[in-house]
Amino acid sequence: MAQFKVSYVVEDGTHPGALVNAKHEPRVGDRVQLDGYLFEVTEIQELMPSNGDFGLIHATCRHLRQGQ
């Protein structure tokens, strides 16, 4: 099973973002909850080509609302 290290960066800087281990590669439009807040992924950049077992991804996201 592939493992991804995802760097989430919030586009307006209102949240410090996060570095997260994930089992699935994020996609534009995905929603992610960080520290009780909900974000939508707006851009994906592969920082290191996936070798089948590991990938390094940068995901830019925008704040939607406080999570539940």
mmCIF file of the C-alpha atoms, coordinates in Angstrom:
data_MODEL
# 
_entry.id   MODEL 
# 
loop_
_atom_site.group_PDB 
_atom_site.id 
_atom_site.type_symbol 
_atom_site.label_atom_id 
_atom_site.label_alt_id 
_atom_site.label_comp_id 
_atom_site.label_asym_id 
_atom_site.label_entity_id 
_atom_site.label_seq_id 
_atom_site.pdbx_PDB_ins_code 
_atom_site.Cartn_x 
_atom_site.Cartn_y 
_atom_site.Cartn_z 
_atom_site.occupancy 
_atom_site.B_iso_or_equiv 
_atom_site.pdbx_formal_charge 
_atom_site.auth_seq_id 
_atom_site.auth_comp_id 
_atom_site.auth_asym_id 
_atom_site.auth_atom_id 
_atom_site.pdbx_PDB_model_num 
ATOM 1  C CA . MET A 1 1  ? 0.000   0.000  0.000  1.00 0.00 ? 1  MET A CA 1 
ATOM 2  C CA . ALA A 1 2  ? 1.329   3.427  -0.950 1.00 0.00 ? 2  ALA A CA 1 
ATOM 3  C CA . GLN A 1 3  ? 2.059   6.020  1.707  1.00 0.00 ? 3  GLN A CA 1 
ATOM 4  C CA . PHE A 1 4  ? 1.976   9.759  1.046  1.00 0.00 ? 4  PHE A CA 1 
ATOM 5  C CA . LYS A 1 5  ? 3.469   12.627 3.000  1.00 0.00 ? 5  LYS A CA 1 
ATOM 6  C CA . VAL A 1 6  ? 1.228   15.626 2.291  1.00 0.00 ? 6  VAL A CA 1 
ATOM 7  C CA . SER A 1 7  ? 2.195   19.215 3.031  1.00 0.00 ? 7  SER A CA 1 
ATOM 8  C CA . TYR A 1 8  ? -1.028  21.230 3.374  1.00 0.00 ? 8  TYR A CA 1 
ATOM 9  C CA . VAL A 1 9  ? -0.561  24.993 2.960  1.00 0.00 ? 9  VAL A CA 1 
ATOM 10 C CA . VAL A 1 10 ? -3.466  27.414 3.435  1.00 0.00 ? 10 VAL A CA 1 
ATOM 11 C CA . GLU A 1 11 ? -3.515  29.958 0.601  1.00 0.00 ? 11 GLU A CA 1 
ATOM 12 C CA . ASP A 1 12 ? -4.430  33.020 2.694  1.00 0.00 ? 12 ASP A CA 1 
ATOM 13 C CA . GLY A 1 13 ? -2.112  32.189 5.598  1.00 0.00 ? 13 GLY A CA 1 
ATOM 14 C CA . THR A 1 14 ? -4.892  32.161 8.201  1.00 0.00 ? 14 THR A CA 1 
ATOM 15 C CA . HIS A 1 15 ? -3.790  28.684 9.348  1.00 0.00 ? 15 HIS A CA 1 
ATOM 16 C CA . PRO A 1 16 ? -0.228  27.347 9.601  1.00 0.00 ? 16 PRO A CA 1 
ATOM 17 C CA . GLY A 1 17 ? -1.102  24.237 7.575  1.00 0.00 ? 17 GLY A CA 1 
ATOM 18 C CA . ALA A 1 18 ? 0.117   20.756 8.406  1.00 0.00 ? 18 ALA A CA 1 
ATOM 19 C CA . LEU A 1 19 ? 2.339   17.880 7.370  1.00 0.00 ? 19 LEU A CA 1 
ATOM 20 C CA . VAL A 1 20 ? 0.206   14.719 7.261  1.00 0.00 ? 20 VAL A CA 1 
ATOM 21 C CA . ASN A 1 21 ? 0.778   11.033 6.519  1.00 0.00 ? 21 ASN A CA 1 
ATOM 22 C CA . ALA A 1 22 ? -1.952  9.738  4.196  1.00 0.00 ? 22 ALA A CA 1 
ATOM 23 C CA . LYS A 1 23 ? -2.856  6.410  2.586  1.00 0.00 ? 23 LYS A CA 1 
ATOM 24 C CA . HIS A 1 24 ? -4.377  8.107  -0.469 1.00 0.00 ? 24 HIS A CA 1 
ATOM 25 C CA . GLU A 1 25 ? -3.083  10.868 -2.703 1.00 0.00 ? 25 GLU A CA 1 
ATOM 26 C CA . PRO A 1 26 ? -5.173  14.037 -2.282 1.00 0.00 ? 26 PRO A CA 1 
ATOM 27 C CA . ARG A 1 27 ? -7.011  15.510 -5.271 1.00 0.00 ? 27 ARG A CA 1 
ATOM 28 C CA . VAL A 1 28 ? -8.299  18.982 -6.120 1.00 0.00 ? 28 VAL A CA 1 
ATOM 29 C CA . GLY A 1 29 ? -11.727 19.386 -4.526 1.00 0.00 ? 29 GLY A CA 1 
ATOM 30 C CA . ASP A 1 30 ? -11.014 17.039 -1.611 1.00 0.00 ? 30 ASP A CA 1 
ATOM 31 C CA . ARG A 1 31 ? -11.906 18.342 1.817  1.00 0.00 ? 31 ARG A CA 1 
ATOM 32 C CA . VAL A 1 32 ? -9.589  17.935 4.761  1.00 0.00 ? 32 VAL A CA 1 
ATOM 33 C CA . GLN A 1 33 ? -9.983  18.788 8.430  1.00 0.00 ? 33 GLN A CA 1 
ATOM 34 C CA . LEU A 1 34 ? -6.983  20.314 10.200 1.00 0.00 ? 34 LEU A CA 1 
ATOM 35 C CA . ASP A 1 35 ? -7.107  21.395 13.852 1.00 0.00 ? 35 ASP A CA 1 
ATOM 36 C CA . GLY A 1 36 ? -10.901 21.555 13.858 1.00 0.00 ? 36 GLY A CA 1 
ATOM 37 C CA . TYR A 1 37 ? -11.198 23.582 10.631 1.00 0.00 ? 37 TYR A CA 1 
ATOM 38 C CA . LEU A 1 38 ? -12.409 22.374 7.250  1.00 0.00 ? 38 LEU A CA 1 
ATOM 39 C CA . PHE A 1 39 ? -10.404 23.132 4.086  1.00 0.00 ? 39 PHE A CA 1 
ATOM 40 C CA . GLU A 1 40 ? -10.816 22.403 0.383  1.00 0.00 ? 40 GLU A CA 1 
ATOM 41 C CA . VAL A 1 41 ? -7.823  21.407 -1.737 1.00 0.00 ? 41 VAL A CA 1 
ATOM 42 C CA . THR A 1 42 ? -7.375  23.885 -4.618 1.00 0.00 ? 42 THR A CA 1 
ATOM 43 C CA . GLU A 1 43 ? -4.029  22.802 -6.097 1.00 0.00 ? 43 GLU A CA 1 
ATOM 44 C CA . ILE A 1 44 ? -1.758  19.751 -6.012 1.00 0.00 ? 44 ILE A CA 1 
ATOM 45 C CA . GLN A 1 45 ? 1.950   19.578 -6.799 1.00 0.00 ? 45 GLN A CA 1 
ATOM 46 C CA . GLU A 1 46 ? 3.976   16.387 -6.733 1.00 0.00 ? 46 GLU A CA 1 
ATOM 47 C CA . LEU A 1 47 ? 7.245   17.303 -4.997 1.00 0.00 ? 47 LEU A CA 1 
ATOM 48 C CA . MET A 1 48 ? 8.881   13.946 -5.588 1.00 0.00 ? 48 MET A CA 1 
ATOM 49 C CA . PRO A 1 49 ? 7.766   11.367 -8.144 1.00 0.00 ? 49 PRO A CA 1 
ATOM 50 C CA . SER A 1 50 ? 5.963   8.486  -6.458 1.00 0.00 ? 50 SER A CA 1 
ATOM 51 C CA . ASN A 1 51 ? 7.997   5.291  -6.482 1.00 0.00 ? 51 ASN A CA 1 
ATOM 52 C CA . GLY A 1 52 ? 4.943   3.091  -5.925 1.00 0.00 ? 52 GLY A CA 1 
ATOM 53 C CA . ASP A 1 53 ? 5.346   2.921  -2.150 1.00 0.00 ? 53 ASP A CA 1 
ATOM 54 C CA . PHE A 1 54 ? 5.876   6.569  -1.222 1.00 0.00 ? 54 PHE A CA 1 
ATOM 55 C CA . GLY A 1 55 ? 4.975   9.990  -2.553 1.00 0.00 ? 55 GLY A CA 1 
ATOM 56 C CA . LEU A 1 56 ? 5.648   13.554 -1.405 1.00 0.00 ? 56 LEU A CA 1 
ATOM 57 C CA . ILE A 1 57 ? 2.792   15.970 -2.211 1.00 0.00 ? 57 ILE A CA 1 
ATOM 58 C CA . HIS A 1 58 ? 2.194   19.706 -1.717 1.00 0.00 ? 58 HIS A CA 1 
ATOM 59 C CA . ALA A 1 59 ? -1.495  20.606 -1.428 1.00 0.00 ? 59 ALA A CA 1 
ATOM 60 C CA . THR A 1 60 ? -2.692  24.205 -1.404 1.00 0.00 ? 60 THR A CA 1 
ATOM 61 C CA . CYS A 1 61 ? -6.082  24.624 0.250  1.00 0.00 ? 61 CYS A CA 1 
ATOM 62 C CA . ARG A 1 62 ? -8.610  27.264 1.213  1.00 0.00 ? 62 ARG A CA 1 
ATOM 63 C CA . HIS A 1 63 ? -10.519 27.644 4.451  1.00 0.00 ? 63 HIS A CA 1 
ATOM 64 C CA . LEU A 1 64 ? -14.191 26.661 4.283  1.00 0.00 ? 64 LEU A CA 1 
ATOM 65 C CA . ARG A 1 65 ? -15.392 26.763 7.915  1.00 0.00 ? 65 ARG A CA 1 
ATOM 66 C CA . GLN A 1 66 ? -14.785 25.515 11.409 1.00 0.00 ? 66 GLN A CA 1 
ATOM 67 C CA . GLY A 1 67 ? -15.141 21.730 11.396 1.00 0.00 ? 67 GLY A CA 1 
ATOM 68 C CA . GLN A 1 68 ? -17.456 19.567 13.458 1.00 0.00 ? 68 GLN A CA 1 
# 
